[in-house]
Amino acid sequence: MPSWYEELIDEARLTALTLLDRAEDLANPTLRLGITGLSRSGKTVFTTALIHALARGGRLPVFQAMHEGRIASARLEPQPDDAVPRFNYEGHLATLVDERRWPDSTRRISELRLAIDYAPTRGGRRSLTLDIVDYPGEWLLDLPLLDQDFSAFAANSLNLARAPARRHLAGLFLGRLDSLDPDAPADEAHARELAALFTDYLAACRAETVSMSLLPPGRFLMPGDLEGSPALTFAPLDLSPGQEAKPGSLHAMMRRRYEAYKDNVVRPFFRDHFARLDRQIVLIDVLSALNAGPAALADLEAALDGILAAFRVGRNSWLSALFRHRIGKVLFAATKADHLHHTSHDPLEAILRRLVERALGRASSAGAEIDVVALAAVRATREAMVKRGRAHLPAIVGVPEAGQHGADEFDGLAEAAVFPGDLPENPSVLFDPTLGFKGLADAQGGDFRFLRFRPPLVTRNGDGEALPMPHIRLDRALEFLLGDRLK
């Protein structure tokens, strides 16, 4: 089927879905909020904390509707999409509260619906339906593939693999690739071997000591029920410019499977979920990139640029809103702010703003409202001043996860005071190669500065409900994403 015809069909489906959404919105005002982020950014924790904050309240002074007492209730309702898994809010909350353990990371799309009953500022009673769509950020990095043929995908992937920061990780894959002729007859064993080596290379790039972010195709690292399918059994090949695929060749097999990946994985996600969002938050583990160094920061910057380029951003007019969703607000959030003293929160936001600088300019010119924030959806530490010699130093105190090392090995039970240090006030020192930034882990002799802490102690009331959880700026995120719809 010609690509232009497939695009025409997709556009028709998008328009039909948008019209259905708008018809429902007239009878029942609805906001579709996308929550995503790259590996280890805390998507599951953020989604759980957001739902819990709406349902249970707590100290949320910046979230005006809650602070002013205008939210009467927020209750869970059956989700609208029967074919999409429900977000396991109750299970994740129990993991946080009862086990004091972080929930498993997001590996597939899930949804949850909240009905928020509130009083508008001008009086009366209204209800807003909030559809939360939680999905892996790696899937966003697949969307640019829709505009790339196999040759472009192969060239871009191999350029990344051969970059100095990645070449040692891609050695086995590149070595095997050099021994294969793209024009050789298609061979399933060769295809599976090369796909496995390519996947191993992508997984190595995601390791904590490397922390690369630009790792498409996204489903290779979280295949789900597609594991082992031909649509996930391909890899880039070393092709000459303009090289055509000979019938029956390895090149033809890889190209066909790449197109199948786009048709069966990427397009349905874009059409059925991503293109229907109204608001979006992108969670980012900036601290891991800072630990790993300048190559990880540059890679994260490129990934974020690609992510926002995928959004159909821009404010809705009444006519465009009728036929096509536009993401009107995008919030970039640097997570794990509780790993730093509050004096470094503003510098953390400044670093994030520098990372998304190019993307911010493009989105703002399209009419979308953009913001950045440093937050911790669930705060695992508290701050203290600790005396060292004659000096009093700002520290954070929490329970480090078992197995990590400081002066001693942590057992996961005892509290420890940690001196995380200060982030630079001027983020340019991290991005200018002439200024010598090598990564915060390197500055500590190879040991990571930012420890992983266990969730805080949260109790339940007499009815068995978990009390509000401590946070950092979750209320600011709620105000930006929902505040205008609750006025």
C-alpha positions as semicolon CSV with decimal commas, in nm:
position;residue;x (nm);y (nm);z (nm)
1;M;0,000;0,000;0,000
2;P;0,150;0,341;-0,091
3;S;0,267;0,545;0,206
4;W;0,056;0,844;0,103
5;Y;-0,255;0,623;0,109
6;E;-0,168;0,491;0,458
7;E;-0,120;0,849;0,579
8;L;-0,457;0,947;0,432
9;I;-0,626;0,659;0,615
10;D;-0,450;0,754;0,941
11;E;-0,560;1,117;0,903
12;A;-0,921;1,005;0,848
13;R;-0,907;0,785;1,158
14;L;-0,757;1,067;1,363
15;T;-1,032;1,303;1,256
16;A;-1,300;1,046;1,342
17;L;-1,148;0,983;1,687
18;T;-1,122;1,356;1,752
19;L;-1,484;1,412;1,658
20;L;-1,590;1,133;1,896
21;D;-1,376;1,283;2,174
22;R;-1,523;1,629;2,117
23;A;-1,878;1,495;2,119
24;E;-1,810;1,331;2,456
25;D;-1,646;1,650;2,581
26;L;-1,961;1,850;2,512
27;A;-2,166;1,623;2,737
28;N;-1,888;1,545;2,984
29;P;-1,590;1,787;2,991
30;T;-1,277;1,572;2,956
31;L;-0,904;1,635;2,964
32;R;-0,656;1,372;2,837
33;L;-0,325;1,403;3,020
34;G;-0,019;1,218;2,893
35;I;0,249;1,119;3,146
36;T;0,576;0,998;3,004
37;G;0,950;1,005;3,053
38;L;1,263;0,813;2,969
39;S;1,406;0,526;3,170
40;R;1,433;0,572;3,550
41;S;1,255;0,908;3,545
42;G;0,980;0,798;3,786
43;K;0,667;0,785;3,566
44;T;0,489;0,523;3,777
45;V;0,565;0,706;4,101
46;F;0,453;1,040;3,958
47;T;0,125;0,899;3,823
48;T;0,050;0,726;4,154
49;A;0,132;1,041;4,353
50;L;-0,078;1,262;4,124
51;I;-0,384;1,039;4,163
52;H;-0,331;1,013;4,538
53;A;-0,291;1,390;4,577
54;L;-0,616;1,455;4,390
55;A;-0,803;1,190;4,586
56;R;-0,654;1,258;4,932
57;G;-0,540;1,622;4,917
58;G;-0,262;1,715;5,152
59;R;-0,039;2,021;5,155
60;L;-0,077;2,162;4,802
61;P;-0,060;2,543;4,843
62;V;0,021;2,623;4,478
63;F;-0,262;2,408;4,341
64;Q;-0,532;2,671;4,383
65;A;-0,845;2,460;4,340
66;M;-0,731;2,224;4,618
67;H;-0,583;2,496;4,839
68;E;-0,905;2,701;4,822
69;G;-1,118;2,398;4,905
70;R;-1,301;2,402;4,572
71;I;-1,240;2,034;4,492
72;A;-1,521;1,839;4,654
73;S;-1,399;1,493;4,548
74;A;-1,189;1,303;4,298
75;R;-1,306;0,948;4,241
76;L;-1,188;0,665;4,020
77;E;-1,416;0,560;3,737
78;P;-1,398;0,286;3,471
79;Q;-1,152;0,384;3,199
80;P;-1,288;0,456;2,853
81;D;-1,063;0,230;2,643
82;D;-1,150;-0,135;2,701
83;A;-0,844;-0,263;2,511
84;V;-0,590;-0,068;2,720
85;P;-0,464;-0,200;3,057
86;R;-0,576;-0,009;3,364
87;F;-0,306;0,175;3,557
88;N;-0,258;-0,029;3,876
89;Y;-0,293;0,263;4,115
90;E;-0,390;0,057;4,420
91;G;-0,103;-0,189;4,372
92;H;0,158;0,080;4,318
93;L;0,033;0,274;4,621
94;A;0,060;-0,037;4,837
95;T;0,416;-0,094;4,715
96;L;0,511;0,261;4,813
97;V;0,332;0,272;5,148
98;D;0,334;-0,084;5,282
99;E;0,661;-0,215;5,138
100;R;0,844;0,120;5,119
101;R;0,968;0,013;4,778
102;W;0,954;0,196;4,446
103;P;0,708;0,037;4,200
104;D;0,832;-0,134;3,886
105;S;0,892;0,098;3,593
106;T;0,646;0,163;3,311
107;R;0,685;-0,093;3,032
108;R;0,353;-0,053;2,851
109;I;0,071;0,194;2,806
110;S;-0,198;0,213;3,073
111;E;-0,488;0,444;3,156
112;L;-0,695;0,559;3,449
113;R;-1,000;0,787;3,467
114;L;-1,072;1,030;3,749
115;A;-1,394;1,227;3,790
116;I;-1,318;1,556;3,969
117;D;-1,615;1,736;4,124
118;Y;-1,532;2,100;4,190
119;A;-1,676;2,445;4,247
120;P;-1,576;2,705;3,985
121;T;-1,453;3,038;4,118
122;R;-1,776;3,202;3,997
123;G;-1,989;2,954;4,194
124;G;-2,193;2,644;4,122
125;R;-2,079;2,282;4,083
126;R;-1,910;2,114;3,791
127;S;-1,727;1,794;3,705
128;L;-1,412;1,739;3,499
129;T;-1,317;1,395;3,371
130;L;-0,941;1,344;3,376
131;D;-0,813;1,061;3,156
132;I;-0,454;0,981;3,252
133;V;-0,247;0,805;2,985
134;D;0,080;0,665;3,120
135;Y;0,329;0,535;2,862
136;P;0,706;0,481;2,821
137;G;0,896;0,780;2,689
138;E;1,099;0,549;2,466
139;W;0,787;0,511;2,250
140;L;0,798;0,884;2,175
141;L;1,142;0,840;2,021
142;D;0,987;0,604;1,768
143;L;0,755;0,868;1,620
144;P;1,024;1,027;1,398
145;L;1,062;0,683;1,235
146;L;0,730;0,742;1,060
147;D;0,909;0,995;0,837
148;Q;1,218;0,776;0,779
149;D;1,265;0,491;0,535
150;F;1,490;0,198;0,626
151;S;1,798;0,355;0,467
152;A;1,761;0,674;0,675
153;F;1,695;0,474;0,993
154;A;2,003;0,260;0,928
155;A;2,227;0,560;0,860
156;N;2,110;0,749;1,172
157;S;2,141;0,442;1,395
158;L;2,493;0,358;1,277
159;N;2,607;0,718;1,312
160;L;2,501;0,702;1,677
161;A;2,657;0,359;1,732
162;R;2,990;0,476;1,589
163;A;3,003;0,796;1,796
164;P;3,295;0,802;2,043
165;A;3,071;0,773;2,350
166;R;2,898;0,460;2,218
167;R;3,142;0,278;1,993
168;H;3,287;0,061;2,270
169;L;2,933;-0,045;2,366
170;A;2,842;-0,132;2,008
171;G;3,160;-0,326;1,934
172;L;3,007;-0,675;1,903
173;F;2,717;-0,548;1,694
174;L;2,938;-0,343;1,461
175;G;3,186;-0,627;1,427
176;R;2,915;-0,872;1,319
177;L;2,764;-0,613;1,089
178;D;3,095;-0,576;0,906
179;S;3,090;-0,946;0,820
180;L;2,743;-0,941;0,662
181;D;2,661;-0,850;0,303
182;P;2,323;-0,672;0,277
183;D;2,279;-0,825;-0,069
184;A;2,331;-1,181;0,059
185;P;2,025;-1,410;0,061
186;A;1,788;-1,351;0,353
187;D;1,873;-1,574;0,647
188;E;1,655;-1,594;0,959
189;A;1,947;-1,699;1,180
190;H;2,152;-1,398;1,071
191;A;1,855;-1,167;1,123
192;R;1,792;-1,294;1,476
193;E;2,160;-1,280;1,568
194;L;2,202;-0,924;1,443
195;A;1,880;-0,807;1,609
196;A;1,993;-0,958;1,941
197;L;2,333;-0,787;1,921
198;F;2,166;-0,456;1,832
199;T;1,930;-0,492;2,130
200;D;2,220;-0,574;2,363
201;Y;2,398;-0,259;2,247
202;L;2,087;-0,045;2,315
203;A;2,053;-0,200;2,662
204;A;2,420;-0,128;2,738
205;C;2,364;0,238;2,644
206;R;2,088;0,260;2,904
207;A;2,308;0,138;3,191
208;E;2,336;0,381;3,481
209;T;2,705;0,450;3,425
210;V;2,634;0,555;3,063
211;S;2,277;0,692;3,076
212;M;2,218;0,743;2,706
213;S;1,864;0,847;2,615
214;L;1,834;0,843;2,233
215;L;1,771;0,470;2,183
216;P;1,513;0,394;1,915
217;P;1,340;0,164;1,833
218;G;1,176;0,188;2,174
219;R;1,011;-0,154;2,180
220;F;1,343;-0,336;2,147
221;L;1,408;-0,268;2,516
222;M;1,048;-0,335;2,626
223;P;0,901;-0,577;2,371
224;G;0,607;-0,708;2,576
225;D;0,398;-0,962;2,386
226;L;0,582;-0,873;2,061
227;E;0,904;-1,036;2,183
228;G;1,043;-1,269;1,919
229;S;0,810;-1,145;1,646
230;P;0,950;-1,058;1,301
231;A;0,844;-0,696;1,360
232;L;1,110;-0,679;1,635
233;T;1,370;-0,893;1,456
234;F;1,556;-0,642;1,244
235;A;1,860;-0,418;1,273
236;P;2,028;-0,140;1,076
237;L;2,256;-0,247;0,791
238;D;2,562;-0,072;0,650
239;L;2,426;0,049;0,315
240;S;2,575;0,254;0,037
241;P;2,394;0,582;-0,047
242;G;2,096;0,504;-0,265
243;Q;2,148;0,127;-0,238
244;E;1,836;-0,062;-0,348
245;A;1,717;-0,381;-0,178
246;K;1,752;-0,685;-0,403
247;P;1,453;-0,922;-0,389
248;G;1,512;-1,206;-0,145
249;S;1,814;-1,036;0,018
250;L;1,891;-0,970;0,384
251;H;1,844;-0,602;0,302
252;A;1,492;-0,668;0,168
253;M;1,405;-0,873;0,479
254;M;1,525;-0,603;0,720
255;R;1,349;-0,328;0,526
256;R;1,020;-0,523;0,523
257;R;1,037;-0,588;0,899
258;Y;1,123;-0,227;0,971
259;E;0,813;-0,117;0,779
260;A;0,609;-0,378;0,969
261;Y;0,736;-0,228;1,295
262;K;0,614;0,114;1,189
263;D;0,278;-0,018;1,067
264;N;0,200;-0,248;1,361
265;V;0,367;-0,070;1,652
266;V;0,438;0,299;1,588
267;R;0,136;0,409;1,383
268;P;-0,128;0,253;1,613
269;F;0,031;0,417;1,918
270;F;0,039;0,756;1,746
271;R;-0,314;0,732;1,607
272;D;-0,498;0,575;1,902
273;H;-0,323;0,740;2,194
274;F;-0,055;1,002;2,142
275;A;-0,240;1,216;1,886
276;R;-0,542;1,241;2,118
277;L;-0,364;1,405;2,413
278;D;-0,451;1,755;2,538
279;R;-0,176;1,807;2,797
280;Q;0,159;1,638;2,852
281;I;0,424;1,608;3,123
282;V;0,767;1,473;3,033
283;L;0,966;1,345;3,332
284;I;1,346;1,358;3,305
285;D;1,617;1,204;3,521
286;V;1,866;1,488;3,480
287;L;2,077;1,370;3,774
288;S;2,171;1,041;3,605
289;A;2,291;1,231;3,298
290;L;2,491;1,468;3,519
291;N;2,653;1,169;3,687
292;A;2,745;1,009;3,353
293;G;2,896;1,324;3,203
294;P;2,885;1,548;2,895
295;A;2,814;1,273;2,640
296;A;2,504;1,168;2,835
297;L;2,391;1,531;2,864
298;A;2,431;1,587;2,489
299;D;2,242;1,265;2,417
300;L;1,961;1,365;2,654
301;E;1,939;1,706;2,484
302;A;1,901;1,539;2,143
303;A;1,638;1,299;2,280
304;L;1,432;1,581;2,432
305;D;1,453;1,776;2,109
306;G;1,316;1,473;1,924
307;I;1,044;1,416;2,181
308;L;0,897;1,765;2,157
309;A;0,929;1,766;1,780
310;A;0,687;1,473;1,784
311;F;0,416;1,668;1,967
312;R;0,134;1,828;1,772
313;V;0,170;2,133;1,992
314;G;-0,026;2,456;1,966
315;R;-0,335;2,620;2,108
316;N;-0,669;2,500;1,979
317;S;-0,896;2,726;1,781
318;W;-1,262;2,620;1,784
319;L;-1,224;2,489;1,429
320;S;-0,892;2,306;1,470
321;A;-1,008;2,159;1,800
322;L;-1,306;2,007;1,626
323;F;-1,096;1,805;1,383
324;R;-0,758;1,761;1,552
325;H;-0,621;1,760;1,905
326;R;-0,341;2,000;1,987
327;I;-0,128;1,967;2,298
328;G;-0,179;2,306;2,457
329;K;0,054;2,262;2,756
330;V;0,378;2,069;2,798
331;L;0,561;2,049;3,131
332;F;0,919;1,927;3,148
333;A;0,999;1,802;3,498
334;A;1,341;1,719;3,643
335;T;1,262;1,443;3,891
336;K;1,437;1,336;4,212
337;A;1,477;1,692;4,339
338;D;1,475;1,540;4,688
339;H;1,826;1,407;4,614
340;L;1,950;1,766;4,636
341;H;1,936;2,039;4,899
342;H;1,675;2,302;4,812
343;T;1,952;2,551;4,732
344;S;2,025;2,344;4,419
345;H;1,665;2,321;4,296
346;D;1,682;2,645;4,097
347;P;2,009;2,540;3,929
348;L;1,850;2,202;3,846
349;E;1,564;2,385;3,674
350;A;1,814;2,603;3,490
351;I;1,998;2,295;3,363
352;L;1,671;2,144;3,244
353;R;1,573;2,467;3,071
354;R;1,909;2,465;2,894
355;L;1,851;2,103;2,785
356;V;1,516;2,185;2,625
357;E;1,612;2,529;2,497
358;R;1,581;2,444;2,127
359;A;1,259;2,250;2,182
360;L;1,112;2,533;2,390
361;G;1,161;2,783;2,111
362;R;0,987;2,563;1,857
363;A;0,693;2,478;2,082
364;S;0,641;2,837;2,196
365;S;0,633;2,961;1,838
366;A;0,358;2,706;1,768
367;G;0,145;2,852;2,049
368;A;0,189;2,588;2,318
369;E;0,245;2,688;2,679
370;I;0,569;2,539;2,811
371;D;0,721;2,527;3,159
372;V;0,997;2,346;3,346
373;V;1,005;2,239;3,709
374;A;1,227;2,048;3,950
375;L;1,012;1,816;4,159
376;A;0,986;1,499;4,362
377;A;0,639;1,348;4,335
378;V;0,715;1,148;4,651
379;R;0,980;1,304;4,873
380;A;1,213;1,039;5,016
381;T;1,444;1,271;5,215
382;R;1,436;1,564;5,452
383;E;1,691;1,841;5,496
384;A;1,922;1,899;5,792
385;M;2,231;2,096;5,888
386;V;2,513;1,863;5,991
387;K;2,823;1,974;6,178
388;R;3,154;1,873;6,026
389;G;3,447;2,016;6,220
390;R;3,363;2,381;6,274
391;A;3,139;2,402;5,970
392;H;2,766;2,337;5,944
393;L;2,685;2,181;5,607
394;P;2,346;2,145;5,436
395;A;2,260;1,775;5,404
396;I;1,974;1,551;5,306
397;V;1,866;1,266;5,533
398;G;1,691;0,948;5,424
399;V;1,717;0,570;5,412
400;P;1,947;0,467;5,125
401;E;1,851;0,149;4,944
402;A;2,041;-0,161;5,050
403;G;2,364;-0,251;4,874
404;Q;2,485;0,100;4,796
405;H;2,812;0,232;4,930
406;G;2,903;0,550;5,109
407;A;3,159;0,543;5,387
408;D;3,007;0,201;5,459
409;E;2,765;-0,026;5,278
410;F;2,401;0,073;5,343
411;D;2,162;-0,190;5,477
412;G;1,834;-0,032;5,362
413;L;1,716;0,017;5,722
414;A;1,920;0,294;5,882
415;E;1,902;0,662;5,799
416;A;2,206;0,840;5,663
417;A;2,298;1,203;5,612
418;V;2,435;1,275;5,265
419;F;2,610;1,586;5,137
420;P;2,501;1,602;4,772
421;G;2,703;1,913;4,694
422;D;2,590;2,210;4,491
423;L;2,499;2,228;4,127
424;P;2,657;2,515;3,934
425;E;2,451;2,833;3,920
426;N;2,542;2,879;3,554
427;P;2,446;2,566;3,353
428;S;2,675;2,663;3,065
429;V;2,973;2,517;3,253
430;L;2,819;2,172;3,202
431;F;2,772;2,215;2,828
432;D;3,094;2,389;2,726
433;P;3,360;2,121;2,656
434;T;3,640;2,374;2,710
435;L;3,544;2,410;3,078
436;G;3,639;2,054;3,168
437;F;3,315;1,903;3,301
438;K;3,362;1,525;3,306
439;G;3,058;1,414;3,504
440;L;2,978;1,422;3,873
441;A;3,053;1,052;3,915
442;D;3,403;1,109;3,777
443;A;3,452;1,395;4,022
444;Q;3,385;1,151;4,305
445;G;3,639;0,895;4,190
446;G;3,387;0,678;4,007
447;D;3,128;0,663;4,287
448;F;2,785;0,809;4,223
449;R;2,706;1,123;4,416
450;F;2,329;1,073;4,403
451;L;2,222;0,775;4,610
452;R;1,891;0,595;4,572
453;F;1,667;0,634;4,878
454;R;1,377;0,421;4,993
455;P;1,028;0,580;4,992
456;P;0,933;0,769;5,309
457;L;0,735;0,623;5,594
458;V;0,364;0,687;5,522
459;T;0,093;0,567;5,757
460;R;-0,270;0,472;5,694
461;N;-0,568;0,609;5,883
462;G;-0,831;0,406;6,065
463;D;-1,012;0,336;5,740
464;G;-0,698;0,190;5,584
465;E;-0,639;0,488;5,354
466;A;-0,283;0,612;5,304
467;L;-0,231;0,961;5,441
468;P;-0,097;1,231;5,204
469;M;0,262;1,174;5,094
470;P;0,536;1,437;5,117
471;H;0,645;1,591;4,786
472;I;0,838;1,874;4,627
473;R;0,643;2,095;4,383
474;L;0,386;1,836;4,285
475;D;0,132;2,112;4,352
476;R;0,306;2,338;4,100
477;A;0,281;2,064;3,836
478;L;-0,089;2,012;3,913
479;E;-0,159;2,383;3,887
480;F;0,012;2,411;3,550
481;L;-0,149;2,100;3,402
482;L;-0,502;2,127;3,548
483;G;-0,547;2,464;3,717
484;D;-0,708;2,651;3,428
485;R;-0,965;2,374;3,378
486;L;-1,076;2,395;3,742
487;K;-1,141;2,770;3,759
